[in-house]
Amino acid sequence: MQNFAKQQAQTREKDKRLLVGITHGDFNGISYEVIIKALNDKRILDLFTPVIYGHSKVLYFHRKTLNFNDFNYKVINDVKHSFHQKINIVNVNNDEVRIEHGKSTQEAGSLAFKALELAVDDLKNHKIHAVVTAPINKSNIQSESFDFPGHTEYFTQRLDSKSLMLMVNDNLRIGVVTGHIPLKNVSESINESLISEKIEILHQSLIKDFGIEKPKIAILGLNPHAGDHGLIGDEDDHIIHPAIIKAKKHGKLVYGPFSADGFFGSDEYSKYDAILAMYHDQGLIPFKTLAFEGGVNYTAGLPFVRTSPAHGTAYEKAGKNIASPVAMRQAIYLALDIYRKRKAYYEMNKDPLGSRLSSDFINDRHSGEHEALKEVQD
């Protein structure tokens, strides 16, 4: 019994030393408000060590504006100097900045990108264990260095991976085959190979990141009524259905294609561990209807863990002290949970000598994830 208690204490102490980077997003939105509110409970420091990538003067301004005078933090130059049991902030810029609540400015976009860039560099150099991104404005962040429609595409390229945008709230998980593209381009963008790739990423993520041994996945059709046997389009029969059959032949529990309206309207979604939609709004409209308050955007398939609150910059709420921190807090908790589950998965599946992963689990993506779980150097 004493050995068990000692082991539990050691685990808790080790957890405190998990470094989670939090990028500040667009500082004219609600990002600093939800970050401060999410981290304000000191008990959260028993779970991990937060490192904000942002601007200490902006953090001080929001702390004062929101009247969170007991919100204390340490300003550090490098994440390797982080104080455990403290909130840390790495300055991405020391210049004076102009805060304009509710406005989209080039300065806010530029500093949002600098925070992302530094956080990803630290991820790749194993200085932090995971990253949580506060909302960005997809317009003002655009530049020669950031030419992406969103976080997902940026992380996918920077980490040289294939990925899946997966929205998560408790047991509700909805991924999308196509992400931030115009609706008119969806039909020509989907093909059997792409759907199969997304099914594989989702299937592996459910096993490794969520601890579901035999996940059950539902696939939504593209057209109304899933095409009605070709009456309303043939993509469901000629592209989506073959990808489902292929997945089943490889032993996956994959079902569909389902007509999206009836699938969600009849509560059928609750019978599955995850759902794969064909395009952005097909998946995100029902998700945000069912789970907007605590929804989390998780980028499945990356070698590192990245989460984000599912809401946006919410300019209309900025500076009013009315933004809810629930989604930001859930994004942090999910990042921690996935990191630990992924680490446990690889520990369970390594060979008896502990020298390398079992051959059943070796491929480029898995090896990258395993490498990403190496201990962060103090």
C-alpha positions as CSV (number, residue, x, y, z in Angstrom):
1,M,0.0,0.0,0.0
2,Q,2.8,2.4,0.8
3,N,4.5,1.6,-2.5
4,F,1.3,2.4,-4.3
5,A,0.9,5.7,-2.5
6,K,4.5,6.6,-3.3
7,Q,3.9,5.7,-7.0
8,Q,0.8,7.9,-7.1
9,A,2.7,10.8,-5.5
10,Q,5.5,10.5,-8.0
11,T,3.0,10.5,-10.9
12,R,1.3,13.6,-9.6
13,E,4.7,15.3,-9.2
14,K,5.7,14.3,-12.7
15,D,2.4,15.6,-14.1
16,K,3.1,19.0,-12.7
17,R,6.2,19.1,-14.9
18,L,4.2,18.6,-18.1
19,L,4.8,21.8,-20.0
20,V,1.8,22.9,-22.1
21,G,2.3,25.9,-24.4
22,I,-0.7,28.2,-24.9
23,T,-0.5,30.6,-27.8
24,H,-2.3,33.9,-27.3
25,G,-4.1,34.2,-30.6
26,D,-5.6,37.5,-31.5
27,F,-5.2,39.8,-28.5
28,N,-8.1,42.1,-29.6
29,G,-10.5,39.2,-29.2
30,I,-11.3,37.2,-26.1
31,S,-8.1,35.1,-26.0
32,Y,-6.5,36.7,-23.0
33,E,-9.7,36.7,-21.1
34,V,-10.4,33.0,-21.5
35,I,-6.7,32.1,-20.9
36,I,-6.7,34.1,-17.6
37,K,-10.0,32.7,-16.5
38,A,-9.0,29.1,-17.4
39,L,-5.8,29.3,-15.5
40,N,-6.9,31.4,-12.5
41,D,-7.8,28.4,-10.4
42,K,-4.4,27.6,-8.7
43,R,-5.4,23.9,-8.5
44,I,-4.8,23.6,-12.2
45,L,-1.0,24.0,-11.5
46,D,-1.2,20.5,-9.9
47,L,-1.9,19.1,-13.3
48,F,0.7,20.8,-15.5
49,T,2.9,23.9,-16.0
50,P,1.4,26.5,-18.4
51,V,3.6,28.5,-20.7
52,I,1.8,31.3,-22.5
53,Y,3.4,32.5,-25.8
54,G,2.3,36.1,-25.9
55,H,3.0,39.6,-24.7
56,S,3.4,40.3,-21.0
57,K,2.2,43.9,-21.3
58,V,-0.9,42.7,-23.0
59,L,-1.4,40.1,-20.3
60,Y,-1.0,42.7,-17.6
61,F,-3.5,45.0,-19.4
62,H,-6.1,42.3,-19.5
63,R,-5.5,41.2,-16.0
64,K,-6.1,44.7,-14.8
65,T,-9.1,45.3,-17.1
66,L,-10.8,42.1,-16.0
67,N,-9.9,42.8,-12.3
68,F,-8.0,39.6,-11.8
69,N,-5.4,41.3,-9.7
70,D,-4.4,38.0,-7.9
71,F,-3.5,36.4,-11.3
72,N,0.3,36.0,-11.0
73,Y,2.8,34.9,-13.6
74,K,6.5,34.8,-14.4
75,V,8.0,36.4,-17.5
76,I,10.6,34.2,-19.0
77,N,12.9,34.6,-22.1
78,D,12.9,30.9,-23.0
79,V,10.6,28.0,-22.1
80,K,13.6,26.1,-20.6
81,H,13.5,28.7,-17.8
82,S,9.9,27.9,-16.9
83,F,8.9,27.9,-13.2
84,H,6.9,24.8,-12.2
85,Q,3.9,25.4,-10.1
86,K,3.7,28.9,-11.7
87,I,2.1,30.4,-14.8
88,N,4.8,31.4,-17.3
89,I,4.7,33.8,-20.3
90,V,7.3,33.9,-23.0
91,N,7.4,37.3,-24.7
92,V,7.2,37.0,-28.5
93,N,7.8,40.8,-28.8
94,N,8.9,43.5,-26.4
95,D,7.6,46.4,-28.3
96,E,4.7,48.6,-27.2
97,V,1.4,47.4,-28.8
98,R,-2.0,49.0,-29.2
99,I,-5.0,47.0,-27.9
100,E,-8.2,47.7,-29.7
101,H,-10.9,45.4,-28.4
102,G,-13.2,44.0,-31.0
103,K,-11.1,45.2,-34.0
104,S,-9.1,43.3,-36.5
105,T,-5.6,44.8,-36.8
106,Q,-2.5,43.8,-38.7
107,E,-0.4,44.1,-35.5
108,A,-2.6,41.6,-33.7
109,G,-2.3,39.2,-36.6
110,S,1.4,39.6,-36.7
111,L,1.9,38.8,-33.0
112,A,-0.5,35.9,-33.2
113,F,1.7,34.3,-35.9
114,K,4.9,35.0,-33.9
115,A,3.4,33.1,-31.0
116,L,2.4,30.2,-33.2
117,E,5.9,30.1,-34.8
118,L,7.7,30.0,-31.5
119,A,5.4,27.4,-30.0
120,V,5.8,25.1,-32.9
121,D,9.6,25.5,-32.8
122,D,9.6,24.5,-29.1
123,L,7.3,21.5,-29.9
124,K,9.7,20.3,-32.5
125,N,12.7,20.8,-30.2
126,H,10.9,18.9,-27.4
127,K,10.9,21.9,-25.1
128,I,7.1,21.5,-24.4
129,H,4.8,18.5,-24.4
130,A,1.7,19.9,-26.1
131,V,0.2,23.1,-27.4
132,V,-3.2,24.8,-27.0
133,T,-4.0,27.6,-29.4
134,A,-6.2,30.5,-28.6
135,P,-8.4,31.7,-31.5
136,I,-6.8,33.6,-34.4
137,N,-8.4,35.9,-37.0
138,K,-7.8,34.0,-40.3
139,S,-7.7,37.2,-42.2
140,N,-5.3,39.5,-40.3
141,I,-2.8,36.7,-39.7
142,Q,-2.2,36.2,-43.4
143,S,1.3,37.1,-44.6
144,E,4.1,35.6,-46.7
145,S,5.0,33.4,-43.7
146,F,1.4,32.4,-42.9
147,D,-0.6,31.5,-46.1
148,F,-3.0,29.1,-44.6
149,P,-6.8,29.0,-44.1
150,G,-6.4,28.1,-40.4
151,H,-4.4,26.5,-37.6
152,T,-5.0,22.9,-38.8
153,E,-3.3,23.5,-42.2
154,Y,-0.4,25.4,-40.6
155,F,0.4,22.7,-38.1
156,T,0.0,20.0,-40.7
157,Q,2.6,21.6,-42.9
158,R,5.0,22.7,-40.2
159,L,5.0,19.2,-38.7
160,D,5.1,17.5,-42.1
161,S,2.1,15.3,-41.4
162,K,-1.3,14.2,-42.6
163,S,-4.0,15.3,-40.3
164,L,-7.7,15.4,-39.5
165,M,-9.7,18.3,-37.9
166,L,-11.6,16.6,-35.2
167,M,-14.1,18.4,-33.0
168,V,-14.5,16.9,-29.5
169,N,-16.8,17.3,-26.6
170,D,-16.9,14.3,-24.2
171,N,-18.0,11.3,-26.3
172,L,-19.0,13.4,-29.3
173,R,-16.3,13.5,-31.9
174,I,-16.8,14.8,-35.5
175,G,-14.1,14.9,-38.1
176,V,-14.2,16.4,-41.6
177,V,-12.7,15.0,-44.8
178,T,-12.3,18.5,-46.4
179,G,-11.7,21.5,-44.2
180,H,-11.5,25.2,-45.0
181,I,-12.4,25.1,-48.7
182,P,-15.3,26.7,-50.6
183,L,-18.4,24.6,-50.7
184,K,-18.4,24.6,-54.5
185,N,-15.0,22.7,-54.4
186,V,-16.1,19.9,-52.0
187,S,-17.4,17.5,-54.6
188,E,-14.4,17.6,-56.8
189,S,-12.0,17.4,-53.8
190,I,-13.2,14.2,-52.3
191,N,-12.1,10.8,-53.6
192,E,-11.8,7.3,-52.3
193,S,-8.2,7.6,-51.4
194,L,-8.7,10.8,-49.4
195,I,-11.7,9.4,-47.5
196,S,-9.7,6.2,-46.7
197,E,-6.8,8.3,-45.5
198,K,-9.1,10.3,-43.1
199,I,-10.7,7.1,-41.9
200,E,-7.3,5.7,-41.1
201,I,-6.2,8.8,-39.2
202,L,-9.5,8.8,-37.2
203,H,-9.3,5.1,-36.4
204,Q,-5.8,5.3,-35.2
205,S,-6.5,8.5,-33.1
206,L,-9.5,6.8,-31.4
207,I,-7.3,3.9,-30.4
208,K,-4.1,5.8,-29.3
209,D,-5.4,9.2,-28.2
210,F,-8.8,8.3,-26.7
211,G,-8.1,4.7,-25.5
212,I,-11.0,3.1,-27.5
213,E,-9.8,-0.4,-28.4
214,K,-12.3,-1.1,-31.2
215,P,-13.8,2.2,-32.3
216,K,-17.1,2.4,-34.2
217,I,-17.1,5.1,-36.9
218,A,-20.0,6.5,-38.8
219,I,-19.5,8.1,-42.3
220,L,-21.8,10.8,-43.5
221,G,-22.9,11.0,-47.2
222,L,-22.2,14.0,-49.3
223,N,-25.6,14.6,-51.0
224,P,-29.1,14.9,-49.5
225,H,-30.4,11.5,-48.4
226,A,-26.8,10.1,-49.2
227,G,-27.6,10.4,-52.9
228,D,-30.8,8.4,-52.8
229,H,-29.1,5.6,-54.8
230,G,-27.9,8.0,-57.5
231,L,-31.0,10.1,-57.8
232,I,-29.3,13.1,-56.1
233,G,-25.7,12.6,-57.1
234,D,-23.5,9.6,-57.4
235,E,-20.6,10.4,-55.1
236,D,-22.1,8.5,-52.2
237,D,-22.3,5.3,-54.2
238,H,-19.2,5.6,-56.3
239,I,-16.7,7.2,-53.9
240,I,-17.8,7.1,-50.3
241,H,-19.3,3.6,-50.2
242,P,-16.2,1.9,-51.8
243,A,-14.0,3.6,-49.1
244,I,-16.2,2.2,-46.4
245,I,-16.1,-1.3,-47.9
246,K,-12.3,-1.0,-48.1
247,A,-12.1,0.0,-44.4
248,K,-14.3,-2.9,-43.4
249,K,-12.1,-5.4,-45.3
250,H,-9.2,-4.1,-43.1
251,G,-11.2,-4.9,-40.0
252,K,-12.4,-1.5,-39.1
253,L,-15.9,-1.0,-37.7
254,V,-17.0,1.7,-40.2
255,Y,-20.6,2.3,-41.3
256,G,-22.6,4.5,-43.7
257,P,-22.9,6.6,-45.7
258,F,-25.6,8.1,-43.6
259,S,-27.9,11.0,-44.5
260,A,-26.7,13.8,-42.2
261,D,-30.0,15.3,-41.3
262,G,-31.7,12.1,-40.2
263,F,-28.5,10.9,-38.6
264,F,-28.3,13.8,-36.1
265,G,-32.1,14.3,-35.9
266,S,-32.7,10.7,-34.8
267,D,-29.9,10.7,-32.2
268,E,-28.1,8.0,-34.2
269,Y,-24.9,9.9,-33.7
270,S,-24.8,8.8,-30.0
271,K,-24.2,5.2,-31.0
272,Y,-20.8,5.8,-32.5
273,D,-17.4,6.7,-31.1
274,A,-16.8,9.2,-33.9
275,I,-18.3,10.6,-37.1
276,L,-16.6,11.6,-40.3
277,A,-18.4,14.3,-42.3
278,M,-17.5,15.2,-45.9
279,Y,-17.2,19.0,-45.4
280,H,-16.8,21.7,-42.8
281,D,-20.3,22.9,-42.1
282,Q,-21.8,19.4,-42.4
283,G,-19.9,18.4,-39.4
284,L,-19.5,21.7,-37.5
285,I,-23.1,22.9,-37.6
286,P,-24.4,19.9,-35.6
287,F,-21.3,19.8,-33.4
288,K,-21.6,23.5,-32.4
289,T,-25.4,23.1,-31.9
290,L,-24.9,20.2,-29.6
291,A,-21.6,21.2,-27.9
292,F,-20.7,24.9,-28.5
293,E,-19.9,25.8,-24.9
294,G,-17.2,23.2,-24.3
295,G,-16.2,22.2,-27.8
296,V,-12.6,21.5,-28.6
297,N,-10.8,21.4,-31.9
298,Y,-8.2,18.7,-32.0
299,T,-5.8,18.1,-34.8
300,A,-5.6,14.3,-35.1
301,G,-2.7,12.6,-36.9
302,L,0.1,15.0,-35.9
303,P,3.2,13.7,-34.1
304,F,2.5,16.3,-31.4
305,V,-0.7,17.2,-29.5
306,R,-2.5,20.4,-30.5
307,T,-5.9,21.5,-29.3
308,S,-7.9,24.7,-29.4
309,P,-11.3,26.0,-28.1
310,A,-13.9,25.5,-30.8
311,H,-15.0,29.1,-30.7
312,G,-13.5,32.0,-32.6
313,T,-12.1,35.4,-31.6
314,A,-15.6,36.6,-30.5
315,Y,-14.8,40.3,-31.1
316,E,-18.3,41.2,-30.0
317,K,-17.5,40.0,-26.5
318,A,-13.9,41.4,-26.2
319,G,-13.2,43.6,-23.2
320,K,-16.6,43.0,-21.6
321,N,-15.6,40.3,-19.1
322,I,-18.4,38.0,-20.3
323,A,-16.5,35.4,-22.3
324,S,-16.8,31.8,-20.9
325,P,-13.5,30.0,-20.3
326,V,-15.1,26.5,-20.5
327,A,-13.9,25.6,-24.0
328,M,-10.3,26.8,-23.3
329,R,-10.2,24.8,-20.1
330,Q,-11.5,21.8,-21.9
331,A,-8.9,22.2,-24.6
332,I,-6.2,22.2,-22.0
333,Y,-7.7,19.1,-20.2
334,L,-8.0,17.3,-23.6
335,A,-4.4,18.0,-24.5
336,L,-3.2,16.6,-21.2
337,D,-5.4,13.6,-21.5
338,I,-4.4,12.7,-25.1
339,Y,-0.7,13.2,-24.3
340,R,-1.0,10.7,-21.4
341,K,-3.1,8.2,-23.3
342,R,-0.8,8.3,-26.3
343,K,2.2,7.8,-24.0
344,A,0.5,4.8,-22.2
345,Y,-0.3,3.3,-25.6
346,Y,3.3,3.3,-26.7
347,E,4.5,2.0,-23.4
348,M,2.0,-0.9,-23.7
349,N,3.0,-1.7,-27.2
350,K,6.8,-1.5,-27.2
351,D,8.7,-4.8,-27.6
352,P,9.9,-6.7,-24.5
353,L,13.4,-5.3,-24.8
354,G,12.0,-1.7,-24.9
355,S,14.4,-0.9,-27.8
356,R,11.8,-0.1,-30.4
357,L,8.1,-0.2,-31.2
358,S,6.5,-3.5,-32.1
359,S,6.5,-4.1,-35.8
360,D,2.7,-4.2,-35.8
361,F,2.7,-0.5,-35.0
362,I,5.7,0.9,-37.0
363,N,5.1,3.4,-39.7
364,D,6.3,6.9,-40.3
365,R,3.5,8.6,-38.4
366,H,3.6,6.3,-35.4
367,S,7.4,6.6,-35.2
368,G,7.0,10.4,-35.2
369,E,4.4,10.3,-32.5
370,H,6.6,8.0,-30.4
371,E,9.6,10.3,-30.8
372,A,7.4,13.3,-29.8
373,L,6.8,11.7,-26.4
374,K,10.4,11.9,-25.3
375,E,10.9,13.7,-22.1
376,V,11.3,17.4,-22.2
377,Q,14.7,18.5,-21.1
378,D,14.9,20.7,-18.1
